[in-house]
Structures are given as structure tokens and as C-alpha cells.
Amino acid sequence: MTLSNHPLDPIFKPQSIAIIGASRKKGSIGREILHNLMEYEFNGKIFPVNPSADVIHSIKCFPSVTAIPDAVDLAVIVVPRSQVLEIVDECGKKGIRGLVVITAGFKEVGAEGQAIELQLKEKIRGLGMRMVGPNCMGLINTDLTVRENCTFAPTEPLMGNVGFMSQSGALGVAILNIARKVNLGFSYFVSMGNKTDISGNDLLEYWEHDPRTEIILMYLESFGNPRKFTQIARRITRHKPILVVKSGRTTQGARAASSHTGAMAGMDIAIDALLEQCGVLRVNTVEELFDVAIGFSNNPFPRGNRVAILTNAGGPAIMATDACVSSKLVMAEFSAATRKALKGFLPEEASVLNPVDMIASANKDSYAYCLDLILRDEGVDAVIVTFVPPIMINPIDIVRAVEQVRKKYAKAVMGVFMARDEFFEEINRVVPDHLPLYLFPESAARTLSAMVRYSNWRSRPHSGVRRFEVNSDRVREILQAAERSGTDQLTIVESMEVLQAYGIPIARYAMARTRDEVFAAARGIGFPLVLKVVSAELTHKTEAGGVAVDLRTEEELGSALDRLDERLQSLGLGERINGFLVQEMVRGGKEVILGMTLDPHYGPLLMFGLGGVFVETIKDVVFRITPITELESREMIRQIRGYALLEGVRGEPSVDFGILAESLQRLSQLITDFDEIVEVDVNPFLASAIPQNSRALDARIRLAVNPKC
């Protein structure tokens, strides 16, 4: 084994390791790391460092790292926090390029620790080193040419095809325990700690082309650089799945926002949008992470979502069917030939439809024969095999029979074995490379659904971000004028003009400040009309009674003006309005909302959903991080629950989805071009079956706060 030129190789593929803070005391971290390196049979030199010991664990000990006569690639630091900076300096003098700092007590404990961590970061950057930690559990490389276990975990890892990174050290110990129990092997395991230097993005790039790492699992508490993660993950998920547990899904309160879009968005929504756009699969729990991981690690990806169920008991078959349907899988329909062959083989009381219930007398031969028939059927993409063990049948024999058959086909097969714990322990020993096994069907169905989603992601076409010809100069003039006036809120007229400059269709309108101007504008536009109060203090005009619709004559217009004036007086706004917007009355179509809000961590979030006055009540919206591609714009539209309403119900025509997708892309371009825009509401946008009749009826744009000097 020789070191390559990759800057992380001294950490993950070292030829020599120094444990600074190695100890004779059993149970201490310094001794356990040394013990694990030896027990795991590290293929390199090990140098314990402790000024108070000559020999530790039968190995010569050195008083300092500079006293080691040989070259050292990696230093594992297990000393009190007060000594860490001095030790790093010594490592620099020794020419060590890789560090794993186990020591805790840095930014996780407060301001003093954070200040020391900043010094640590500056020091290692200045010395040209790379570091995992601090405040971490260490790392593992199971490669037979390396065999590196620089952790103090009590469980020895299994070798496999999974790269695992955990931001939590304490959780890392549990992860290694669970992984061994469910027979999941790692290529690498890394406890990241505070991520002061090496981040999750660094590991993703390191594993991207690593042939031993076929699946990447991540437990994250925070994203360091979300935009870089997006670029890397989008690239990797084209050929390797990434599964993430991101903690912090719930929030204690909603962020205050003046727009519908802002009120609907939150940090967790931003994370979901980011991960979905990258093809990363997010799961809710560590348990689910392992369920999905064992499915991915030992199965081909399904070509579709058509699943068959093979069972020896009716109850589990019903449970499995419900779980599949709930997970958006489709129950496969067998060909006539498959049904005939099953019927000819199984007892008369068995069911040859899907699910196939072979009844309790089914043995290993029954499972093998029927599974072969089902996997051969072109209408089946995957199979869930369920088994409830009768006294006279050994479940291990069933697993062996299933294994012989499934290896003949490039289709996913999941097992649901409602057996005792002893079976799951024994099967890992006697059939180590067995199919994914679960205790309950919900886990199998959830895993299969995740595999289908990932398979769809990999097979979807590439799509770039489209750039439109727009009038950005006019938008810049409007925003600069707002900045000079010290306001952070554009008027409806300014907002509509911004949309128009970027090619988003709007309803015809005119601004009027006096009663005479209102009537003049009405004659120019033509009836029927909508009349809207324009006031910076009237955030949501409809709720405040500041809108009159379907005005067909000048008499109705005059009456509406009187009512609005009375309403404004009652609200104390009579002298504080900017005027009225006179707008054409647009009929037909479906009301949707296009919006944007700025997340402080993840940047602009684009929103699409059902619009109108019920947007915050129904909350049928989806988010994406900008910029978006044409494919992503169409996916946003399809993913709302009310998509069927847009397609047309009871003979209604479908809205034109092309104009919706293009308007979303144009809005994405607008907010990408002008980062001073922090919130946008285009609500409602009337989507019509006729493209030229689709247009924005109202808009609000808020800018970054820039008080007037």
C-alpha cells in the first residue's frame, strides 16, 4: 500500500499512526483506540505517545511525537483540551499531514471553547494539515490493505460497501452496534464531531469515486455549506445513493413573515427541498436509515414500482399489501401464464392472485418454485417474501431457497420473517450474504419505495437552467428607487412591473389616485373590472376588505368606491393610501400561487401551490431551492396534492402547464439575478387552459431592509 496524493489519504489510508495520549489504563479512550487498532490488525506502524510510559499494550511508547524516529502519516490526539494546540505544533514539526482530534471541550461547551477551536482551525490550515474533529469518536477504514479502526467503540465493524458519516460521536457507538446486528458492513465509518476542518462535503468528494463505497449514509445535525453540498450530491446521486437522517425536523415556532410564502416556509422545508433536488433520500429515524440501507446494499434497483407479495399466511399478506399501497407502490398484475402455473402447483385453497398465499403448509420448495415464477413475470418489478414460521419448518431453509432463486434475476427481493431473535442472529452467521430481512412488512415496503424513488431519479433526463431574455435594467431602476426612498416594500404597481419586465404575464391594470382617475382608467381598460386599494399598510387586501370584484358598470364602480372609502375610514387608513389599482376582471382558470422567501441558511426558496385566499389554510405547496431547471419546475407543479384540479375534473379542460412552468423559471431567474429580493408573492396567478389567458392578478415583493440614511 502506498499513499496517493489525495490530501485525505494520510487520514484514511495511513501507513503509520501515532496515538498521542495513549494510556495503560483499561477503559480509557487512549487505551481503547490503541487496542482497537491492534485488534483490528492495522496494516501499518503504530506509535503510542505518552511521556509517562515506556511501553503500552506491549508496544514501545515515545515521550513525544517528535521523538518517533519513523515518518508518521496520522496522529490521533487524545489529550486534555489545554494541550491540543501545543500537540498540533509538534505534529507540524514532525511533518504529519493528518489529524484525528478526539478531545472534546471546544465550541460545543461555549464561547471559550469556540475561541480555542478557532485557533485550532487557523493552526492546522497554516500547517497544511487536514483534521477530523475535534469532539469526535474517530474513524474506520475496513479495506483489507488498511484495516484502520481509530475509534474507541466496543464493536468491531463488518466490512461492506457503505460509507457512513455521523456528526454525533455518541450515536456513532450505537450505529456500529446496530450495523453488526443487522449485518450491514462499512467501507468507511467517520465520526465528524465539530467539523472544524473536514466536512461532510469533503467526505462526499472523497467517496465519490471510491470503488469500495457504493452507498453513502449520513447522520447530520447541520449543513456547513449547503450550496456546495447541492453541487456535489447532485453529481454523486447519479451513480451512488445518498441516504440522510437530518435531525431538527420539528420547530418550536413559525418564523414571522409578511408574505404567504414566508409563513409557509421553514428550515426543515428548505432541507427537504435541497435534498430532493439533489436526489438524496431523507429518512426520519436511524432505524429507518438502517432499514433502507440494507435494502440498497444487497439488491438491484427496481425498474418500476410494481410489487408482488409471496406469503404463507393471510394476515401478513394483508399488512404487506396495505404497507405497499401506503408507500405509493403498485400491486403487480400477473400474466395469465403465471397465474396458470401457480394454480397448477399450489393447493386448491391457496390464492394465486397478488398477494400469493401459499397457505401454512408451504415449504422451501414451495417458496423456491413460486418465487421463480413470479420473478420471471415481466409485470413484476420487485417481490416481498413474507414468512411466519410453523413449528415444522426452519426459516433458515426458506432463506436459502429464496437466495438460490433471487440471484438468477436482476429484481429486488425483500424478506419479512416474523421469527424469533435467535433466527436473525443465526442467519447472519450461516447465510451472511442473505436478502434484506425485516420483522414487519412496513419496513420492507418503505425501503422498496425509497429504492423506486432513487431509481426514478437516476433514470430521469438531465436538464439545465434556462435563461430568458428579460428587461433587468428596468427592475434595477425600480429596486434602486426603493432603496433611495428607504422602503423595503414595493407597491403592487412596482411589483407587477417587475414581473412584467421578466416576462411573467400580468392582468392589465392602471393606477389611479383620485375618483376621476379611477373612472378614466376604467373606461380605458373596459368592464368588468376589479378595484384594489393600494397601501403599504394593507398587507393582505382581500382579508381587510380592500378589494371589489366583478364591477360591470360605472354605477357599480362608484358604489364600490364609496364602500371602500367607508371601510378605509373604519380602519383609520383614509389618509394613508396611495390610491387604487383598476384591473381587468379575468374569468375562468384555477388560482395558484408562485412565491419566494429567503432562508438564512439555504438561500432563496421558490414556492408553488394552490393559491387564492385559502393558501395558508390548505397549505398545498411545494418548495425548491433556486435556481430551478425546466424539469424541476414541472415536478413542482405535479407534486402538489391538488394537481388533479389543474388537470381538470368533470370534463373541465386542463390548465396550460407550459406557461406555469415557464413562469416559475422566470421567477427563479428574477430572484437569482437580484439577491436584494427576499420575499415574493404572486397570488393569485390565474392558470388557464388558454396560455394567453394565464396571468398574475396580484403581486407583492419585499426587499432586504436598507433603512434610509
Sequence and secondary structure as in RCSB ss.txt:
>XXXX:A:sequence
MTLSNHPLDPIFKPQSIAIIGASRKKGSIGREILHNLMEYEFNGKIFPVNPSADVIHSIKCFPSVTAIPDAVDLA
VIVVPRSQVLEIVDECGKKGIRGLVVITAGFKEVGAEGQAIELQLKEKIRGLGMRMVGPNCMGLINTDLTVRENC
TFAPTEPLMGNVGFMSQSGALGVAILNIARKVNLGFSYFVSMGNKTDISGNDLLEYWEHDPRTEIILMYLESFGN
PRKFTQIARRITRHKPILVVKSGRTTQGARAASSHTGAMAGMDIAIDALLEQCGVLRVNTVEELFDVAIGFSNNP
FPRGNRVAILTNAGGPAIMATDACVSSKLVMAEFSAATRKALKGFLPEEASVLNPVDMIASANKDSYAYCLDLIL
RDEGVDAVIVTFVPPIMINPIDIVRAVEQVRKKYAKAVMGVFMARDEFFEEINRVVPDHLPLYLFPESAARTLSA
MVRYSNWRSRPHSGVRRFEVNSDRVREILQAAERSGTDQLTIVESMEVLQAYGIPIARYAMARTRDEVFAAARGI
GFPLVLKVVSAELTHKTEAGGVAVDLRTEEELGSALDRLDERLQSLGLGERINGFLVQEMVRGGKEVILGMTLDP
HYGPLLMFGLGGVFVETIKDVVFRITPITELESREMIRQIRGYALLEGVRGEPSVDFGILAESLQRLSQLITDFD
EIVEVDVNPFLASAIPQNSRALDARIRLAVNPKC
>XXXX:A:secstr
    S TTHHHHS SEEEEET  SSTTSHHHHHHHHHHHTT SSEEEEE TT SEETTEE BSSGGG SS  SEE
EE S HHHHHHHHHHHHHHT  EEEE    SGGG HHHHHHHHHHHHHHHHTT EEE SS  EEEE  TTT EEE
E  SS   EEEEEEEES HHHHHHHHHHHHHTT  EEEEEE TT SSS HHHHHHHHHT TT  EEEEEES  S 
HHHHHHHHHHHTTTS EEEEES    SS    SSHHHHH  HHHHHHHHHHHHT EEESSHHHHHHHHHHHHTS 
  SSSEEEEEES HHHHHHHHHHHHHTT EE    HHHHHHHHHHS TTSB SSSEE  TT  HHHHHHHHHHHH
H TT SEEEEEE   TTS HHHHHHHHHHHHTTSSSEEEEEE   HHHHHHHHHHSTT   EESSHHHHHHHHHH
HHHHHHHHHS           HHHHHHHHHHHHHHT SB  HHHHHHHHHHTT  B  EEEESSHHHHHHHHHHH
 SSEEEEEE TT SSTTTTT EEEEE SHHHHHHHHHHHHHHHHHTT TTS  EEEEEE   SSEEEEEEEEEET
TTEEEEEEEE GGGHHHH  EEEEESS  HHHHHHHHHHSTTHHHHH STT     HHHHHHHHHHHHHHHHH T
TEEEEEEEEEEE SSGGG EE   EEEE      
